[in-house]
Amino acid sequence: MSSSIRIWTCAAHSQIYRCGGWAAVWVGKGLVTGAAGGERNTTAQRTALSGLAAALRDLPPGDDPTSSDPISIQTTSAGLVEFAGFLASLGEPTQPVGPDEDLDLWAQISTAVRGRRLSLTRAPLAAGAPSAFVSAWADLALDKARATGSFTNAIPKANLRKIPGLGK
């Protein structure tokens, strides 16, 4: 069984309403899982980081941190891509100074990836691809957060099974 883990994330943010929604799906260790969430009075960067933190928090226990395969993260969020170099360095013994905003989320991300390698790339939105799936869920999460406030929910397994390209 492959030790690689693949994650897709997307964030949607409305500057007018200052609401954000995110979605994340990960595949690995024979499992496919996903979550979506959102909150009011937030920034686009915080929304994207919330989705990444949620995806990394759900990593399966017992993952071999010495694996040669990095955790592959594909995102549609331009804000996360700006931090690709910093994210890749999180598993290194010495780390550069990190961002000075959203420190609570960076602490969660750093804790989740301790001893693991990350590879973050920008994912194009293509019909039927996992990136389009998480984009649709992020838009739905934005609408729900705007209407009802902060939340986090699992994406139903039945929905995850319908998406081609997840490589179960």
N, C-alpha and C positions, 0 to 999 in steps of 0.2 A: 504494500500500500504506500502510496506517495506521501511524503511528509509535508508537501507544499500546501500552503493555504493561500487562497485567492479571495480578495475583498473588493467589492464595488461600493462606492459611496456617491451620494449626490446631495446637494443642499439647494434649497430654494428660499429666497428672501425677498420680502416686500419692504422697500424703503419707506413707502407711503404709510403703511400700517406698523412698521418696525416689528414684523413677525417673521419667523423663520420656521422652515420644516426641513427635515433631513430623512434620509433612508440609507440603510446599509445592508448588504447581503454578503455572507461569506460562505465559501465552499472549501472543505478540507477534512481530512480524517474520516472520510465516508459520510460526512454530514453536510447538510445545506440548511442554513438558517438566516433569518433576517429580522430587522427591526426598523421602526419608523417613529419619529417623534418631532416635537416642535415646541416653541415657546414664544411668548410675547415680549416686547421691549428688549430686543436683541439685535445683534449685528450680523452681517453676512458671514464674517470670519468666525464668530462664535457658533453660528449654526453649523457651518462646515466642520469645525472642530468637535462639536457635540456628536455628530454622526460618526466621525472617525473614532472618537473615544468609546462610543457604544459598540462599534464593531470590534474593536480591540479588546474590550472588556469581556466579550463573549468568546474569546479564544478557548479552544478545548483544553482541559487540564492535561498535564502530562506531555505537552508538546516538547519535542526535543530541541532545546535552545541551541544545540551545537550543529543542527542540521545545516547542510550546505545550501539548501533552498531558502531564499528569503521569502518573507510574507509579501506577496504581490498585491499591491493596492492600486486599483484603477479608480479614478475619480473624474467627475465632470466639473468639479469645482476648481476654478482658476486660482482661488485663494489658497487652497491646499497645495497646488502644484508649486506655488512660490516657496513653500516650506519643504520641498522634496529633499534638498540637501541636508537640512536640519533633521528631518525625520529619519533619513538614512543613517545619520550619525548617532541616533539614540542608542543603538546597541553597542557602540564602541566604548572602550574603557575611558577615554577622555572625550568629553563632549564640548562643543562650542557653546558660548553663551546663547541662551534661547530668547524667544520673544518676550516682551515685557507686558503683554496683555493676555487675558484669559489664562492666568497661571494655574487656576484650579483644573482646567481641562488639560493643559500641558502636563501637569503632574499625573493625571490619570493615564494619559497616553504614554508617558515615560515609564510609569510603573508597569503597564501592560506589556510593553515591548522590551523590558529589561532582559538583556542577553539574547535577543532575537534580532535578525536582520530584516530591514524593510526595503522594499522597492516601490516607489510611488510614481505613477505615470498618469497622464491625462487620457481619458477614455472618450472617444468620439461617440456621439449619440447616433446609434443605428437601429432602425426598426427591428424588433425581435431580440436585440442584444441585452445582456444583463444591465448595461448602462442605461438603456431606455426604460427598463423595468424600475430601477431605483429612481430614475428621474420622475417617473409617473407617481411613485409612492412619495417622493419628496414634495411634489406639488400638492398631493392630497394632504400630506401632513401640514403644509403651510396653511391650507384652507381650514383644517381642523383646529390648528393652534390659534388662528385669527378668530374663529368662532367660539372656541371653548377654553382656550388657555393651554398651559403646559401639559404635555403628556408624553408617554413612551409606550408603545405597543409592539408586540411581536407581529411579524408579517405571517399570515397563515401558511402552513406547510402546503396546503392545496394550491395556493397561488404560486408558491415557489416552484412546485413540480411542473407547472405549465410553461416555464420560461426556457426556451432553447438556449444552448450555449453555456449552461451552468456546469456542465461536465460532471454530473453526479457519479 
